[in-house]
């Protein structure tokens, strides 16, 4: 039997709605980061009205999490943000730059979905910075350091003309973004042929920025969400060194196959460890949180040794 690229934690799922001290229907799509030797998880939950809030949990070991008594981020009542967050906040990604943890999240309203940007220093208080996209755009992930003096992000605009693809954009101040460029497209008749989008915050390696992304394939019984990897140049992340031809994770366990949305593994966070491994966190079927481990060098090698064309 072949060894899996990602080894699932034996006690998955690591977080469910039953672990949350307030009433929710789901726990999924969490950004995760290390802060003061603890793992901080910002997870999405559907309330019983169908709209989403962001909860917080922490862990000493990255596997056993305790959820905070109240949600960490809820739709704003502020006149500027409130109008664009009225239907919920979703799918946080976390990127640490210096002492700030930058949070990008999907803000839903009657006007569509936009990306909100907030920051925190301590995961106790949070400050909204700006709404950094128009509609319709999701899956914004900021690189964890400035590159050539600029903030850099991966994003995924919606399009009716072209398949939904991964783009790159740049900013001098986190508010104004531009010089956007398409850098990775879905591959026809491939596991990610329907659409792709950025997943976890990119991980810096000797060979390049490792990007763990999601890809979607349409079947006769619905779509399947899987995870794959791509490698970006360190100095110019718009340059793609390689996109691994094969996926690294697909729905297999019961809680990934059946749930709020069937056949989904979806990541918003991964934590690189000092031993060369990475903990990858994913939502299973938009219902529970799971974790698995992989060797970073193995993921990089997949991009280098058996790549497909990025566009």
Phi, psi and omega in degrees: 000133181289141176286136180289151175293317177250124178267115180291141175295134187295338182254025173298152354285150184271345179209132178227176179299333180290345179272356185262128185281002172236166190281118176221163179259338184214165169219119184194174171049066187254137164278143182223141180209160173270135177214118181051050176065013174240153174270126178251128179242127173249106189249153177268141173223139168280132169280174182283000170264001177092352180265160191251147171230169180249121176262170179231141176218155178224159186210148175277330188242357180085002181238320183255107187251145173246129185272140177292159187291335182227157174300150181275322182221125178234164179307135184289150171260358177295146185295327181284304183282327187302321181297328185259001178242009190298333181265358176131163177238139192216155161054065181286137164247146184239130178226121179269124172232114187059234183266001181260138170256111181274133183242120171253138184211155177276128178249120184253140177203183178297345181268359182114202180246130174238171176254126174263148176238128177227173177214155175215154174251340189223001182059025173245317175243149181226140181239121175286137182257307185191161164268116196256008173218163163274184174273157354251121185206134182227176169060048177273128182229122182266133176298145188278021170198157173291147178234120184054038175082003183237149167286144183229140179223154166258143180212175183217091176291153171277149177208140174266349182266313183245153176300145183296125193228171179267128178245167174233143180219163187227153180211142174274345191217008182075348182259314184259120185239145180190199186051041185287149184208136174284131184234336177220129177244156172300152180257128181298138181053053187217167184296341181242030192288339184280310177194158177226165177196152178301147181245264181279161174301131182305146182251128181280125176233172178296332185267347181151182177278122179271122183247113176267113186240169176252148176227150186236136178235135181265129179243177179296337182249017180124185184266158176235127176262125177234173178244142176223181182224148174223157182237126181252148176299141183294319184272332180224085186292354172286344177272121182265119179285320178187146172245119182302136183288331184254154175286162177254341182205137175224162179298126179221318181285156183306322182281356172262332182275323184236133179169207182301316172231118188288153172058056182227129156238126189219121183252142170237359185201144175211145182239117176283134181255163183291342181272008179090003176262170175223134171271121179254127181252136179216151172278134177260118178052033181053033185228325185221166176254138180230167178214151174209169181239152176215163174270125183300319180298325178296319179293319177297317180299325177300323179287329185274322190268332183219064183273160168248169180293136181288328180223000000 
